[in-house]
Amino acid sequence: MGGFRRSLRTLLAVAVGGTLLVAFTGNAATGAADPGEDLRSETGTLPDGAAYLMEVPAGWNGTVLLFSHGLVVVEPGGQGPNPARNAPGWGHTRERLLAEGYALIGSSYVSPGWVVDTAVGDQAATLRLFQERFGPARRALAWGESLGGMVTTKLAETHGALIDGSLSLCGTQAGGVGRWNNQLDLSFTLRTLLTPGSGTRLTGFPDRAAADASAAALGTATREAQRTPSGRARIALAAALTGVAAYNAADQERPGPRDWELAEANQFEAISGTLLASTTQWRQNAESHAGGSMSWNTGVDYAALLARSPYAAQAKALYKAAGLSLGADLDALAGADRVPAKAPAVRFMAETASFSGSLSRPQLNVHNVHDGLVPVQNEQAYRETVRAAGTSALLRQTYVDRAGHCNFTEDEALTAVRTLDSRVATGSWGDTSARGMNRAGQEHGATTDLRYTEHRPAAFPRPYDLTGTGGR
């Protein structure tokens, strides 16, 4: 069976008890195949209240995989379930890893929401507890998806002595500050061009109700704009400035090179379906951890951002077709009141959820080329961060030619795990090209589609400089 064909609409539909699972991972205690009666398992609670789950097969190969799950967004009305997870939900990934002898462990994190600051400690504590319960591992590998990919990278940079290697799948590799600045650019552009003078709040949400009000206002304006050529051109501009993929969900039609209208329709789907919630309601949760707004656009040149965007030609074409002045709208963005950040909140986000690039152990990254929630440009941001830190030899980045967020097959995930394990065991990366990854999966008897492809992401829309926050 193939991996989940995750569209952004599918992600929004996965709701359990009021809790939205943004990067849904199946409970590792269940599955289509029985891992065997000799499987040793343990569940429990860490000192801070986070739950953990550990599974060790009878023929343990000495490698333990520490899994970090994706974001669990809490909807109004309660926190909902927050179980520990020790494997992703792609097909029979868990069962096959156990069959290959890997031990699987992971925690729930202490709470749902934006908890990178506490999740790293929860995961480190889970690994230490595993070593106490089951003995020292020959190799300890950290891996995770989506926000869990971010947790994994932070764990790799701050707990290098605890793990031997890391695997970030569809991770937010631009880091927390970069991610939230990117989201601010989206809501700022939409507010300025679609509802000028509205005063819709974009940051500094005092509570969830304020975030809900902004989400509703921006959502209504965006849906109304989608009905007119000028509105669609402005949505395309917002997408171009923030790197929203023109093909971003598995159930979308893939646009041709100059199919600007279909590309914009796909971008609208991502923006209205998920990204507006991210930049308002999800932001409010992150701000509650940071103690205020960690995002700013003081000093940002939006014309320069557009010039660097791979979607600039699309925006220009739609503006021309609509008879609308792109220059006038860029001037409107340049002249609009800017949004400053709270300096302590920026420092918190930089310290707890942004990256130094200082790897001490090998890391492998895998990302969908057409990811509508965490743009593939995140990988370019981390590549440059690692290069600046002088640790590029430890990093490899690979890509899968499939639309959707974290939309991998089990064989693609298993190939990535084996590749990292081999790198740690032998000291050599081997062939991590797309051809090499696909061949490795086939040699292990892949039963699902393998779509590793060569790709070089465009620049991440807005890297950050902590001296330009406009903080107060």
N, C-alpha and C positions, 0 to 999 in steps of 0.2 A: 504494500500500500504506500502511496506517495505521501509527502509531507502536506501539511495543511496549506490550502490555496488561500492565503490570507489577504483579503482586500481590507481596506480601512473600514468599509461598512460592516464586514464580518467581525472585525475587532470590536466595533461599537456594539454589536449585537450580543457579544459574549458577556452576559450579565448574570451574576449569581448572588442572590440575597442583597441586592443593592450595591454590589461591588463590581466595578468594571475591570476586567483583566485585559490590560492593554497589550501585553505580549503574553498571551495565555500559554501556560505550561501545564501539562497534565500532572496530576498527583502521581508521584513515582510509585506509590503503593498499589496502583492499579495498572492494568494493561491487558492486551489481547492474549499474551502468552504467559504461562506460569513459569517463573524463573527457577522453580525447583524447591523441593522440601528442605534442602540443605542450606538454603539462603539464611544467613544470620542478619537480623534487622534489629534496629533500636530506635525508638523515638523518645523524646524528652523535651525539656525546657531549659534554655540557657538562663543564667542569672538575671538578665534584663527582661526576661519574659518571652523572648523569641523561641519558637519551636524548632526542633531539628529532626532530621530523618537520616538514618544511616543504613545502608544495605551492603553486605559483603558476601560474595558467592563462595561456595565451598572451595573452588579452585582459584582463589584470589591470585592474580598475577603480580601483586605487589604495588600496583599503581592505583591511587585513589583519585577520583575526579570530584572536585568541589564545585557544585553548580550554583550559580547565582541567577535567580529568576527575574523576569521583567517587572515593570511597574504595575502595581495594583492601585487603581484610582478609586477612592472612596466617594460614593455618591451620597447626597443628603439622606438622612434617615438611619445611619448606622454604618459601622465599619464593615460588617459582613465577614465572611470566612477569610482567613489568612493562613492557610496551611503551609507547612514546610514542603519544599520541593527539592528533589535531588537529581532531576533529569528533565530535559525539554519534552514537549509533547509531539515530536515529529515521528509519526508512525510507530514502529517498534524499537525506537532508539534505545530506550531503557533496557528492554529485554535483551537486545543484541549486545549491548555493552556488558551486561552481567554475564551473558554467555561467553563473552571473550575474556572474562576474568577480572574486569574492572570493579572496584568498590565504588559505590555512588553515595555521596553525602551532600547535604545542603540544609539551609535554614529558611525560616519564613520571613526573616527580618522582624524587628520588634513591632512594627506596625505597617499598614499599607501606606501608599503615597510616596513622596519624594524623600527617601530615607538613605541616600548614599552615605551621609555622615555617620549613620549608625550601622548600616548594612555591612560595611567593610569589617567593622569589629565583630559583628555577629558571625560572619563567615570565617574569620580568623579563629574565633573561639570554637566554632564547630570543628574545624580541622584539628585544633589542639586536642579537643575532647576525643575525637576519633582516634588519635594516636595513643591516648591514654587507655581507651577501651579495647582497641584491636591491635595495638602494637605499632611500631614505626613502619611507615610506608617506604618502599624502595623509591617511588617517585610520587610527588603530590602535584597535580595539575589543576589549576583553577580555570573554570570556563563559565560563560554566561551569555544570555541573550538580551538585547535591547538595553534597558536600564541596567540589567544584570551584566551586560558587556562593559558598561561603565564601571560598575562595582568591581568587576574582574580586573580591569586595567588599573584602577586605583589600588586594589589589593596587590597587584604586581609591582607597582611603583613604591608602595609603602611597606610591604611585607615580603620583600624578595627573599629573605632568609627562610621564610616559612614554606614557600612553594618552589617548584623546579621549572615551571613554565606556565603560560596562560594562553587562553583562546577566547577572544572577544568576537561574538557573533552579532552582527547588526547593531553594534554598540554606538552610543552617543560619544564618539571619540573626539569631538571638538571640545568636550568638557562642559560643565554646568554653566559657566559664564557665557561661553560662546553660544551654547544652545539657546539660552533665554534671551540673549541679545538678538539672535536670529528670529526668534518668535516675536519679539517686540517690533522688529522691522515690518513683519507681516501685518500686525494689527495697526501700527502707525500709518502705513500706506493705505490700508483700507479705510480707516477713519478719516484721514486727510482728504482722500479723493472721493469717497462715496458718501460721507456724512460731514462735510466741512462745517466747522463751528458747533458740532454736536456736544463736544466736551465729554464724550464717552470715556470712562476711566480705562486706562491701559495697564497700569501698574499700581502698586501700593494698595491692593485690595484689603479693606479692613476686615472683611468676612466673606463667607461663601456667597451670601446673597448679592453682594456687590459684584462679584465675579460672574454670577449667573446673569445679572442685569446687563453687563457688558457683552457677554456671550450672545444674549438674545438680540441686543441692538446691532452688533456687528453681523450676526447671522441674518437678520432681516434685511439689512442693507445689501449684503452680498447676494442674497437670493433675488432681490429686486434688480440689482445691477446685472445679473446674469441674463435678464430678459432683453437687454438692449445691446447693440454693437459697441457703444461707448462704454457701457458698464463692463462688458466682457474684455475690452481692451485694458481697462484699469485693473481688473482681476489678473489678467495676464502679466501686467507690469508688477503687481505685488508678488506674483509667483516667480517672476524672473529675478526680482531683487532678493528673494529668500531661498531660491534653489528648489522650488517645488517641482518634482519630476512630472514631465508631460505624459508619462505612462507609469502608473504607480500602484495599480491593483490588478490582481490576477484575472478578474472578470471584465477588465476594460479592453476595448479595441486598441491595438497599438497604432499610433499615428504614423503616417509617412513623413519624410523629411520636411515637407512644406504643408502638411495638413494642420495649419495653425488652429483652425476652429475645433477640431477634435482634441488637439493637445490642450487647448484652454478648457474644454469641457471636462477633461480628465483632471486638470489642476483644480478646477472649481469643486469637483467631487471631493478631492482630498482636503481642500480648505474648509468647505462647509461641513464635511462629514466628521473631521477629526481635529484639524489644526487650529480652528477657532476655539475649540474646547481646551486645547493644549495651552494656548496663549492667554487664556482667561482663568478658567476653572482649575486647571492643573497648576498654572502659575500661582494662584492663590495659596495652594497647598505648599508649594516650594517656598514662597515668601514667608509663610508661617514658620518654616524651619530656619530661614535665613535672618529673620527679624526685620524684614522690610524688602524693598525692591532691589534686586541685584542686576537690573538692566538699565541701559541708557542708550540714547542716540545723539547725545550732544557731540557736535563735530563731525557727524557722519555725512559723507558726500554721496547722495543716492544716485547721482548721475554717474559717478565713478563705479559704484556697485553694479549698475546696469551694464556699463561698458565691459565689465569682467564676466558677466553672466552668460552661460551657454544658451540661455533662452532670450537673449536680447533681440535677435532677429525676429522671433515670434511676436514679441511685444510691439516692436516697430511696425511689423506688417499689419497687426490688428488695429493699431492706432491709425495707420494710413487708410485702411479699409473703412474705418468708422468716421473718417474726416475729422479726427480729433488731434489736437496739438500735444505731442509728447513733451516738447520743450516746456509748454505751459504747465503741464502737470509736474514735471521735474522741478520747475520753479516753485510750484505750490508746496512740494515736499521740502525744498530748501528753505522756504520762508515760514513754514509752520513752527509753532512753539515746540521746542524739543523736550524730551523726557529725561530728567536726571535720575541717578541711582542713589541709594543710601550706601555710603562708603563701607560701613561695617558689614552690610549684607553682601556686598561685592567681595569683601575679604573672606567672609564665611564660605561663600560659594567657591571662591578660588582655592581655598585651603582644603575643602572637603570633597569637591566634585570636579575639579579641573586638574590638568595634567602637567607634569614637568618633563615628560619624555625620558626620565632617568630609569630605564629598564636595567635590571641586573640579571634577568633570566629571559629566555626566549619567549616571544609572544607572536602568535599567529592571529590575524584578523580575517574574518570572512563577512562580506556585505553583499546584499542584493544590489545590482546596478540600478534598479528602478524602485527605490524605496520612497514611498510618499510620506512617511512619518519621520524617519531619521535619514535625511538625504545622504547619498553615498559620498558627497563632498566632505562629510565628517572624517573619512579616511585620509583625505589629503591634509586636513588640519593636523591629524595626529602624526602623519608621516613627517611633516615639517617640524613639529614639536620634538619628535625623536631625533631628527637630523640635527637640530640645534643643540640637543643634549649630547650628541656624539655617540648614540647607541644604535644607529641604524642597522648594524650587523645582526642585532638580536630581533629585529622586526621583519615579518613577512606579511603582506596583505594580498588577499585573493578575493575574487568576485564571482558571483553567480548571476547568470543572465536570466533572471526571473523577476516579475513585478510583484510588489507587496513588501510588507515589513516582516522581516524574519521568515521569509517564505522559502524554506529549504526542505529538501527531502532527507529522509533518515540516512541515506547513503552519503549525501554531501556532508552531513554533520559527522558521521562516523569516519569519513575520510579525513576530515579536519582533525579530529581527535587523534587518530592514528599517526597523522603527519607530525603533530606536536610531540606525541609520545616518542616517536622515532628520533626527532631532533634532540630531545633531552637524553635519550638513551645512547645515541651515537655521537653527539656533538656536531652533526652535520644536518643542514636543512634538506639536502637532497633536491629533487626537482619539484618546486612549488609553483611552476608555471601552470596555466590552465590545462594544458595537455597532460602534464605530469600528474595533476590532481585527479583528472578524469580517468587516466590510466590506472592510477593507484586504486581508485574505487572499483574499477572493473576487475582488476586483479584479485580483489577481495570478494568477488562474486556479487557485485551490486545488482539489486533487483528493482531499483527505482531509478528515475532519470537523474543523470549527472550533467549539470550545465555550468561548470566552471568555465570562465571566459576571461580573456585578457581585457583589461580596462585600466584607464588612468583617469581618475576623477578630476573634474574642474576644481578650481580653488573654492574653499569654503567661503560663503558670501561675506562674512564679517568676523575676522579674527579680532581679538580684543587687546587693548592696552590699558592697564590699570591706572595709568596716569591721566586718561581721558574720560573718566566716568562722570564728571560733573557732579560728583558725590556731595552729599550735604549731611 
